[in-house]
Amino acid sequence: MIIVRLLNLSKKMIKKNSIEMHACHLLKTLEPAYSEIEKILKNEEYEIALSIRYIGPSGFALSSETFSRLTRICKNFYIYCSEENEIADST
C-alpha cells in the first residue's frame, strides 16, 4: 500500500480558523480532479485518507453537505479533537 499525505493544504490560504472554510477550500481544489481520484480510490494499491485536526475547547461545526462531499474523495476519514495541542505538528 502506498500512502501519500497532503498536509496543511489550506493552512496558508485560509486565515480564519473555520473547519468548514478549510474543508470547502480543499474540496474546491480536489473536486475538479474527481474522475482521477475515483480511479485511485478503486485501486487496492492506494489509499486516500483525509483528517481533520481540531484543537480548542468548544468543538467545531461541519455541514452534512460538506462532510458528504469530503467522504467521496477518500477511503478513510479521521477526526482528531483535543483541548490542547497533544498532536505533534507535522510541518
Number of C-alpha atoms within 10 A of each C-alpha: 8 9 10 10 11 11 11 13 13 16 12 7 10 13 10 9 11 14 18 15 16 20 20 18 16 15 17 11 12 14 15 10 12 13 11 11 16 13 10 17 18 11 10 9 10 15 18 17 17 17 14 14 12 20 16 11 10 10 11 13 9 13 11 9 8 14 14 10 15 18 13 14 22 17 14 12 14 9 9 10 17 14 11 10 12 9 12 6 6 6 5
